[in-house]
Amino acid sequence: MLAACSMGLGTCPIGFARPWLNQARIKRSLGIPDDYVPVFPVVVGHPSGEMPPVQRRAPEIFIWL
């Protein structure tokens, strides 16, 4: 996803697609070998506009002794 971003592409993980992608007929239609298990489907495409930077919080550091 970081590599795609560096090339000006947008990405979005689509977790709900995992069960669908693991169906035998879907694997056949997409050319996914039977013994492969899709675990992290990601949509990649061109964003419709400029994306603003994400606001970041300072990290919270916890120490347990």
DARAQUI-V671042 format. One record per residue. RES is the residue in three letters. OMEGA is omega in radians with two decimals (NA if undefined). Layout:
BEGIN
<<RES & OMEGA> <RES & OMEGA>>
END
This chain:
BEGIN
<<MET & 3.11> <LEU & 3.12> <ALA & 3.12> <ALA & 3.12> <CYS & -3.13> <SER & 3.10> <MET & 3.10> <GLY & -3.14> <LEU & 3.06> <GLY & 3.14> <THR & 3.07> <CYS & 3.07> <PRO & -3.11> <ILE & -3.06> <GLY & -3.10> <PHE & -3.14> <ALA & -3.10> <ARG & -3.13> <PRO & 3.14> <TRP & -3.12> <LEU & -3.13> <ASN & 3.06> <GLN & -3.08> <ALA & -3.09> <ARG & 3.11> <ILE & 3.09> <LYS & 3.12> <ARG & -3.08> <SER & 3.13> <LEU & 3.14> <GLY & 3.11> <ILE & 3.13> <PRO & -3.10> <ASP & -3.07> <ASP & 3.06> <TYR & 3.12> <VAL & 3.08> <PRO & -3.10> <VAL & -3.08> <PHE & 3.12> <PRO & -3.13> <VAL & 3.03> <VAL & 3.13> <VAL & 3.14> <GLY & 3.12> <HIS & 3.12> <PRO & -3.13> <SER & 3.13> <GLY & 3.13> <GLU & 3.13> <MET & 3.12> <PRO & 3.10> <PRO & 3.14> <VAL & 3.09> <GLN & -3.13> <ARG & 3.03> <ARG & 3.03> <ALA & -3.13> <PRO & 3.04> <GLU & -3.12> <ILE & 3.14> <PHE & 3.10> <ILE & 3.04> <TRP & 3.12> <LEU & NA>>
END
